[in-house]
Amino acid sequence: MLAALRSLLFMLIFYVGSVFHVTTAFVASRFSIPLMQWAVRAWSKWQHWCYRWILGIKVKVEGELAHRPVLYAIKHESMFETIDMPRMFDRPAVITKKELFDIPMWGGAALAYGMIPVDREGGAGALRAMLAMSRKMTADGRSIVIFPEGTRVKHGERAPLQSGFAGLYKLINLPIIPIAVDSGKLSPRKWGIWKSGTIT
């Protein structure tokens, strides 16, 4: 019962705060990229605060993060890692499915921030566009983040890697750092009850 109440409180407080941060990022993207990037990082920190103090979830990092542009290949188990990245990394350019860019306000802010849309049905043309944007981001000193499986995968399960991941790795000429994450052990698959504990 307590976990259900925590989860409900988390959804209420986190999403209300998210409206502020996403709106700020969208408005700022029209006149101030630094302010927009601040809003994105603040949103990431807001999620971290909500996880820690509402859900009772701590985050532990094992290993060293890079201090130069790299290709981060991250396992994807929940929404946690998608929003936590701007807090963990320096202005990461995240490769994500193009459908998300249709979300009002969020899509425009995401493009201005430097997120990289990928059309998974677009073939070679989509790969070239993704590669061009990735090179532009790395030239600006930013790391690239990709979820090689292409979707969330239940904790403890494996999914095949998407073909675009191999193409990007071969062509972008960046060191690759794989990151395992176990957020799925605490996360509901969709709407549901979060467990407290530690995400590593």
C-alpha positions, 0 to 999 in steps of 0.5 A, a space after each residue: 500500500 505504501 509503495 502504491 501511494 509513493 508511486 501515485 505521489 511521484 507521478 503527480 509531483 514529477 509530471 507537474 514539475 515536468 510541465 514547467 521544465 519542458 515548457 521552459 525548454 521549449 520557450 527558451 529554445 527560441 532565443 537562448 540555447 544555454 537557457 534551454 540546455 539548463 532547463 533540460 538538465 534541471 528536468 533531469 535533476 528534478 527526476 533524480 530528486 523525485 526518485 530519491 525522496 519520493 520513491 526511495 530510489 538511490 542511484 549508484 555508478 560503477 566505473 568511470 564516465 568519459 570526459 571527451 566525446 564517446 558513443 554511449 551504448 546503454 541498455 534500456 529498461 525504463 524511463 529512468 535512464 532516458 531522463 537521467 542522462 543530461 544529469 549524468 553526461 555533458 549535453 548528451 545527444 541522444 538518438 531516439 525514434 522520430 515519433 517522439 518528436 511529434 509530441 507538442 513542445 517536447 519535440 521542438 525542444 528536443 530538436 533544439 537541444 540536439 537530440 537525434 531522430 531516427 526513422 527505423 523504417 527509413 533505410 540507408 537514407 535515415 542512417 545517413 541523416 543520423 550519421 550527419 547529425 551525430 558528426 555535427 554533435 561530436 564536432 561540438 564536443 558532445 557525446 552520442 547516446 544510443 539504445 542499441 536494442 531500440 526499445 525498452 527490454 524487461 529486466 533480465 531479458 535480451 533483445 536483438 541489437 538494431 542494425 543502425 547501431 552497428 552502422 553508426 559505430 563503424 562510421 562515427 569513429 568514436 570510442 564506445 562505452 557500453 553501459 548496463 543499467 538495472 532500472 527495470 527491477 524497480 520500474 513498472 512496465 507501464 503505469 504501475 507501482 515503483 519499488 524502492 531500492 538502488 539503481 546501478 
